[in-house]
Amino acid sequence: MSRPDLIKQLKIKHPKLNKKLIEKIIDTFFKSIEDALKEKKTVYLRGFGTFFIKEIKENFSARDPRNGKLIYVPKRNKIRFKISKKFKKFLNQ
């Protein structure tokens, strides 16, 4: 589902809200998740799942697949998502 589809669905379910307000709500929601992850905080959405940052270690002995030479890969952060038990059960019905 894309952002415009999400806005349309919310507009159908809540016709009293105008499009600008719905866009502002969606932007605020995702911006707050983004800000929390930038601060390396975990975001819990009960009944949906958890977003968290996982630090990937640096690698001194990685190989370039094109030519086989050794390359250095610096440490980096990745965003991970763990689905909640309730949502997993819903999906696997």
URWO-V487189 format. One record per residue. N is the residue number from 1. RES is the residue in one small letter. PHI is phi as a letter, one per 20 degrees, with the letter a starting at -180 (none if undefined). OMEGA is omega as a letter, one per 40 degrees, with the letter a starting at -180 (* if undefined). Layout:
# URWO-V487189
n:N res:RES phi:PHI omega:OMEGA
n:N res:RES phi:PHI omega:OMEGA
This chain:
# URWO-V487189
n:1 res:m phi:none omega:a
n:2 res:s phi:e omega:a
n:3 res:r phi:f omega:i
n:4 res:p phi:f omega:i
n:5 res:d phi:f omega:i
n:6 res:l phi:f omega:i
n:7 res:i phi:f omega:i
n:8 res:k phi:f omega:i
n:9 res:q phi:f omega:i
n:10 res:l phi:f omega:i
n:11 res:k phi:f omega:i
n:12 res:i phi:f omega:a
n:13 res:k phi:f omega:a
n:14 res:h phi:c omega:a
n:15 res:p phi:f omega:a
n:16 res:k phi:f omega:i
n:17 res:l phi:e omega:i
n:18 res:n phi:e omega:a
n:19 res:k phi:f omega:a
n:20 res:k phi:f omega:a
n:21 res:l phi:f omega:i
n:22 res:i phi:f omega:i
n:23 res:e phi:f omega:a
n:24 res:k phi:f omega:i
n:25 res:i phi:f omega:a
n:26 res:i phi:f omega:i
n:27 res:d phi:f omega:i
n:28 res:t phi:f omega:i
n:29 res:f phi:f omega:a
n:30 res:f phi:f omega:i
n:31 res:k phi:f omega:i
n:32 res:s phi:f omega:i
n:33 res:i phi:f omega:i
n:34 res:e phi:f omega:a
n:35 res:d phi:f omega:i
n:36 res:a phi:f omega:i
n:37 res:l phi:f omega:i
n:38 res:k phi:f omega:i
n:39 res:e phi:e omega:i
n:40 res:k phi:m omega:i
n:41 res:k phi:e omega:i
n:42 res:t phi:e omega:i
n:43 res:v phi:d omega:i
n:44 res:y phi:d omega:i
n:45 res:l phi:d omega:a
n:46 res:r phi:g omega:i
n:47 res:g phi:n omega:a
n:48 res:f phi:d omega:a
n:49 res:g phi:r omega:a
n:50 res:t phi:c omega:i
n:51 res:f phi:d omega:i
n:52 res:f phi:b omega:a
n:53 res:i phi:e omega:i
n:54 res:k phi:d omega:a
n:55 res:e phi:e omega:i
n:56 res:i phi:e omega:a
n:57 res:k phi:f omega:i
n:58 res:e phi:f omega:a
n:59 res:n phi:c omega:a
n:60 res:f phi:e omega:a
n:61 res:s phi:c omega:i
n:62 res:a phi:f omega:a
n:63 res:r phi:d omega:i
n:64 res:d phi:f omega:a
n:65 res:p phi:f omega:a
n:66 res:r phi:f omega:a
n:67 res:n phi:c omega:i
n:68 res:g phi:m omega:a
n:69 res:k phi:f omega:i
n:70 res:l phi:f omega:i
n:71 res:i phi:c omega:i
n:72 res:y phi:e omega:i
n:73 res:v phi:d omega:a
n:74 res:p phi:f omega:i
n:75 res:k phi:f omega:a
n:76 res:r phi:b omega:i
n:77 res:n phi:d omega:i
n:78 res:k phi:c omega:i
n:79 res:i phi:e omega:i
n:80 res:r phi:d omega:i
n:81 res:f phi:c omega:i
n:82 res:k phi:d omega:a
n:83 res:i phi:f omega:i
n:84 res:s phi:f omega:a
n:85 res:k phi:f omega:a
n:86 res:k phi:f omega:a
n:87 res:f phi:f omega:i
n:88 res:k phi:f omega:i
n:89 res:k phi:f omega:i
n:90 res:f phi:f omega:a
n:91 res:l phi:f omega:a
n:92 res:n phi:e omega:i
n:93 res:q phi:f omega:*
